[in-house]
Amino acid sequence: MDPANSLSTTNSVSGFYNLLTRELNNLNQSFLSHNNNLMSLQFLQQVLSSLQFANSQLTVLVQKLHLPTGDKWLDEYMDESSRLWEACHLLKSGVSAIETYVSAANNIVSALDNNPHRHFSPAMSRQVIRAISICQRETVGLEEDNRVLMETRIQPLLSLCDLNENVPMDSKFNGFGGFRGVLHAMRKVSSLLLLILLNGLVFCWPELFNFDHHHHHHHQGDGYGGLNNNMLVMGSEGFTVSMSRLRQRVGSIMEQYFVDGPHTAAGIILYEFRESKSAMEELKGELERMVEFEVGDDDDRRNIQERIDKLKRGFGLLRNGVETIIGQLDDFFDEIVEGRKKLLDMCSSHHHHHHHHK
C-alpha cells in the first residue's frame, strides 16, 4: 500500500478495519519470522507499536466522522481508553519488576569484573556462585509477584472483554455512522494485543488467552475460536480472520511452556528472560564443578569465559529491551491522555457552537 494512501485510510470506517487488518497481518508475518525465539522483546515491541498506532488512528477517525456531541459514543470511547490506560499501567508494573531483577544481576557482573586475571580461585568462584543464587531467588520472587498481579488485577480487567463474545449485528453497531462497530473491533484487537503483551512480559497464563478453553463450551458454534458470522460489518471480515490467526499462533506457542496441561501457570516466558536464567544456571554449574573438583585448566577457563560472555550479552539485551518497552509505554500513556483531551475539547467546542446558533 502506498504511504499516501495509507495516511488517508482512517477517513472512513472501512478504512479503519483495513488498517486493523494490515496491522494484524504484519504481526502474523513478524511472528513467523521470529520462530526461533518467539515471545522475544523485538516481537513484543512491535505488538505494542501496533496497539499504539491503532489507538492513535482511532482518535483521528473520530475527529473525521463528525459524530453528534453529547452522545453515548464519547462515553464508550472514554471507557475503552481508560481500560487501555489501566491495562498498560499494570503491564508497566510487571515489566518494571524485570528491571529490578536486571539490577540484581549486575551484582553477578561486578563480581566477575572484580576478577581481572580471569583466575577463578575457589573463593572467587564461591563469591560469583553466591551472587547467582541471590539472583535466582530474586527470579522466584519476581515470578510470584507477577503471578499475583495477573490473578488479582489483570484478570478481572481483561475478562471484561471476551474475545469470543458473539456480537449481534443489529442496528446498534451501525450506530454513530458505524463508529460503534469500530469501537467494538478496536476493543477486541486491543484485548488480544494486551493479552499477548501481558502473557509475554508479565506472566504466562494461557487460560486467560484462550477463553474458549473453559467457559465457552455451551456457546452456539459461531462464536467459537474468535470467528463469528455476526461480526461481518462492511470491511471487517479480514480483520476477524487475521485476529483469529494471530491468536491461534501465539496461543499454540504458549501451550508449549506447560508441562502439566493448560490449567497451570508457566511464569515469565519472555525469550530474553529465559535466556538470561539459563546463562546463569550454566555458569553456576561450571563454577560449582571447578570448586568441587579443584580443577581449572585452560579449557575450563575458556569454557567459563564463553559462559560469562553469554551471560553479559543476555543481561544487556534484556536491560535494553525492557527500557525500550517502558519508554514506549510512557509515550503511550501521554498519547492516551492527549487523545481523550482532544475529543473532550472537540465536543465542548461543538457544544458552545450549537448554543450560539439557537
C-alpha positions in Angstrom: 0.0 0.0 0.0 1.5 3.4 -0.8 2.1 5.6 2.1 0.0 8.5 0.8 -3.0 6.2 0.6 -2.4 4.6 4.0 -2.5 8.0 5.6 -5.9 8.8 4.3 -7.4 5.4 5.1 -8.7 6.4 8.5 -11.1 8.9 6.9 -13.7 6.1 6.8 -14.9 3.2 9.0 -14.0 0.6 6.4 -10.6 2.3 6.1 -10.1 1.7 9.8 -11.0 -2.0 9.5 -8.4 -2.2 6.7 -5.8 -0.6 8.9 -6.5 -3.1 11.8 -6.3 -6.0 9.3 -3.0 -4.7 8.0 -1.5 -4.3 11.5 -2.6 -7.8 12.4 -1.2 -9.3 9.2 2.1 -7.6 9.9 2.2 -9.1 13.3 1.4 -12.5 11.9 4.3 -12.2 9.5 6.6 -11.0 12.1 5.6 -13.8 14.4 6.5 -16.3 11.8 9.9 -14.7 11.1 10.8 -14.8 14.8 10.1 -18.5 15.1 13.4 -19.4 16.7 12.9 -17.1 19.6 9.2 -16.4 19.9 7.9 -14.1 22.6 11.1 -12.0 22.1 11.3 -8.4 23.1 11.6 -7.4 19.5 8.2 -9.0 18.6 6.6 -7.7 21.8 7.8 -4.1 21.0 6.1 -4.5 17.6 2.8 -5.7 19.3 2.9 -2.6 21.5 3.6 -0.3 18.4 0.6 -1.8 16.7 -1.6 -1.1 19.7 -0.3 2.5 19.9 -0.8 3.1 16.2 -4.4 1.7 16.1 -5.3 3.8 19.1 -3.9 7.0 17.6 -5.7 6.3 14.3 -9.0 5.7 16.2 -8.7 9.2 17.6 -8.1 10.6 14.2 -11.1 8.7 12.8 -13.4 10.1 15.5 -12.4 13.6 14.5 -13.2 12.9 10.9 -16.6 11.3 11.5 -18.2 14.5 12.9 -20.2 12.5 15.4 -23.1 14.1 17.3 -21.9 15.7 20.5 -23.2 14.8 23.9 -23.9 11.3 22.7 -23.0 7.9 24.2 -20.2 7.3 21.8 -17.9 9.6 23.8 -18.6 7.7 27.0 -17.9 4.4 25.2 -14.6 5.8 23.8 -13.6 7.1 27.2 -14.4 3.7 28.9 -12.3 1.9 26.3 -9.4 4.3 26.6 -9.3 4.2 30.4 -9.4 0.4 30.3 -6.4 0.5 27.9 -4.6 3.0 30.2 -5.1 0.9 33.2 -4.1 -2.4 31.5 -0.9 -0.7 30.3 -0.1 0.6 33.8 -0.4 -3.0 35.1 1.8 -4.1 32.2 4.3 -1.5 33.2 4.5 -2.6 36.8 5.1 -6.2 35.7 7.8 -5.1 33.3 9.4 -2.8 35.9 9.8 -5.9 38.1 12.1 -7.3 35.4 14.1 -4.2 35.6 14.7 -4.8 39.3 15.8 -8.3 38.5 18.3 -7.0 36.0 19.8 -4.7 38.6 20.2 -7.7 40.9 22.0 -9.4 38.0 24.5 -6.5 38.0 26.0 -7.9 41.2 27.0 -11.0 39.3 28.6 -9.0 36.6 30.5 -6.8 39.0 31.7 -9.9 41.0 33.0 -11.2 37.7 34.6 -7.9 36.8 36.5 -7.7 40.1 38.5 -10.7 38.8 40.8 -9.1 36.3 43.0 -12.1 35.8 40.1 -14.4 35.0 41.6 -16.7 37.6 38.8 -18.5 39.4 40.1 -19.4 42.8 37.7 -21.3 44.9 37.0 -18.2 47.0 36.4 -16.1 43.8 34.1 -18.8 42.4 32.1 -19.0 45.6 31.5 -15.3 45.5 30.1 -15.5 42.0 28.0 -18.6 42.9 26.6 -16.6 45.8 25.7 -13.7 43.6 24.0 -16.0 41.1 22.0 -17.8 43.9 20.7 -14.4 45.2 19.7 -13.5 41.7 17.9 -16.9 41.2 16.0 -16.3 44.4 15.0 -12.9 43.1 13.5 -14.5 39.9 11.4 -16.8 42.1 10.0 -13.8 44.0 9.6 -11.8 40.8 7.6 -14.5 39.1 5.4 -15.0 42.2 4.7 -11.2 42.4 3.8 -11.1 38.7 1.5 -14.1 39.0 -0.3 -12.4 41.8 -0.6 -9.2 39.7 -2.0 -11.3 36.8 -4.5 -13.0 39.1 -5.8 -10.2 41.2 -5.6 -7.1 39.0 -5.2 -8.1 35.4 -7.6 -11.0 35.1 -10.6 -9.0 36.3 -9.8 -6.1 34.0 -9.4 -8.3 30.9 -12.3 -10.6 31.5 -14.5 -7.6 30.8 -13.8 -8.3 27.1 -14.3 -11.8 26.0 -12.6 -12.4 22.7 -15.3 -15.0 21.7 -18.3 -12.9 22.6 -21.0 -13.0 20.0 -21.9 -9.7 18.6 -25.4 -9.3 17.5 -25.0 -7.3 14.3 -28.2 -5.2 14.7 -28.6 -1.6 14.1 -26.8 -0.7 17.4 -23.4 -1.5 15.9 -24.1 0.6 12.9 -24.9 3.4 15.3 -22.9 6.7 15.1 -22.1 6.1 11.4 -20.6 2.7 12.1 -18.4 4.0 14.9 -19.8 1.7 17.5 -18.8 -1.3 15.4 -15.3 0.2 15.0 -15.0 0.7 18.7 -16.1 -2.8 19.3 -13.5 -4.1 16.8 -10.8 -1.9 18.5 -11.7 -3.3 21.8 -11.3 -6.9 20.6 -8.0 -6.1 18.9 -6.6 -4.2 21.8 -7.7 -7.0 24.2 -5.8 -9.6 22.0 -2.7 -7.4 21.8 -2.7 -6.6 25.5 -3.1 -10.3 26.3 -0.1 -11.1 24.1 2.0 -8.4 25.9 0.9 -9.5 29.4 1.4 -13.2 28.7 4.8 -12.5 27.2 6.1 -9.9 29.6 4.3 -10.3 32.9 3.2 -13.9 33.4 2.1 -16.6 31.0 -1.4 -17.8 31.6 -3.0 -19.4 28.5 -6.3 -19.8 30.3 -6.7 -16.1 30.0 -5.6 -16.1 26.4 -7.8 -18.9 25.2 -11.0 -18.0 26.8 -12.7 -20.8 25.0 -10.8 -23.4 27.0 -13.2 -23.2 29.8 -16.4 -21.3 30.0 -17.4 -21.4 26.3 -18.4 -24.9 25.6 -22.1 -24.1 26.0 -22.0 -21.4 23.3 -23.5 -21.9 19.9 -20.8 -22.7 17.4 -20.4 -19.4 15.5 -18.6 -17.5 18.2 -16.1 -20.3 18.7 -12.4 -19.6 18.3 -12.9 -15.9 17.8 -14.5 -16.1 14.4 -18.1 -15.3 14.0 -20.5 -14.6 11.2 -22.3 -11.8 13.0 -19.2 -9.6 13.0 -19.3 -9.2 9.3 -19.8 -5.5 9.0 -18.6 -4.0 5.9 -14.8 -4.3 5.8 -14.5 -6.3 9.0 -14.2 -9.9 7.6 -10.4 -9.6 7.0 -9.8 -8.3 10.5 -11.7 -11.1 12.2 -9.7 -13.8 10.3 -6.3 -12.1 10.9 -7.2 -11.7 14.5 -8.1 -15.4 14.8 -4.9 -16.5 13.1 -2.6 -14.4 15.4 -4.4 -15.6 18.4 -4.1 -19.3 17.5 -0.4 -18.9 16.6 0.6 -17.2 19.8 -1.7 -19.5 21.8 0.0 -22.6 20.5 3.4 -21.2 21.5 2.2 -20.6 25.0 0.9 -24.1 25.3 4.4 -25.4 24.7 5.6 -24.0 28.0 3.1 -26.1 30.0 4.2 -29.4 31.3 1.0 -30.1 33.4 -1.6 -29.1 30.9 -3.1 -25.7 30.3 -4.6 -25.2 33.7 -1.2 -24.3 35.3 0.7 -21.1 35.0 4.1 -21.0 33.4 6.0 -18.0 34.7 7.7 -15.4 32.6 8.2 -16.8 29.1 9.9 -13.8 27.6 12.7 -15.2 25.5 15.5 -12.9 26.7 14.4 -13.5 30.3 14.6 -17.3 30.0 17.9 -17.0 28.2 19.4 -15.0 31.0 18.2 -17.5 33.5 19.7 -20.4 31.6 23.0 -18.5 31.2 23.2 -18.0 35.0 22.4 -21.7 35.6 25.2 -22.8 33.2 27.8 -20.5 34.7 26.9 -21.6 38.2 27.1 -25.3 37.3 30.5 -24.8 35.7 31.9 -22.9 38.7 30.5 -25.4 41.2 32.2 -28.2 39.3 35.5 -26.3 39.5 35.2 -25.6 43.2 34.2 -29.2 43.9 37.0 -30.9 41.9 39.5 -28.1 42.4 40.3 -28.2 38.7 40.9 -25.3 36.3 42.9 -25.9 33.2 42.9 -23.7 30.1 39.9 -25.5 28.6 37.9 -24.8 31.8 38.9 -21.2 31.7 37.8 -20.8 28.0 34.6 -22.5 28.8 33.9 -20.2 31.7 34.8 -17.2 29.6 32.3 -18.2 27.0 29.6 -18.6 29.6 30.4 -15.2 31.1 30.2 -13.6 27.7 26.8 -15.2 27.1 25.6 -14.1 30.5 26.6 -10.5 30.0 25.2 -10.4 26.5 21.9 -11.8 27.8 21.5 -9.3 30.6 22.5 -6.5 28.2 19.8 -7.4 25.7 17.2 -7.8 28.5 18.0 -4.5 30.0 17.9 -2.6 26.7 14.7 -4.3 25.6 12.9 -3.7 28.9 14.0 0.0 28.9 12.7 0.4 25.4 9.3 -1.1 26.3 9.0 1.1 29.4 9.8 4.2 27.3 7.2 3.1 24.7 4.6 2.6 27.5 5.3 6.1 28.9 4.8 7.6 25.4 1.6 5.6 25.1 0.2 7.0 28.4 0.8 10.5 27.1 -0.9 9.7 23.8 -4.0 8.2 25.5 -4.4 11.2 27.7 -3.8 13.5 24.8 -6.5 11.7 22.7 -9.0 11.9 25.5 -8.4 15.6 25.9 -8.7 16.2 22.1 -12.1 14.6 21.9 -13.4 16.3 25.0 -12.2 19.7 23.7 -13.8 18.9 20.3 -17.1 18.0 21.9 -17.2 21.0 24.2 -16.3 23.5 21.4 -19.1 22.0 19.3 -21.3 22.4 22.2 -20.7 26.1 22.6 -21.1 26.4 18.9 -24.6 25.0 19.0 -25.7 27.2 21.8 -24.7 30.2 19.8 -26.9 29.4 16.9 -30.1 28.9 19.0 
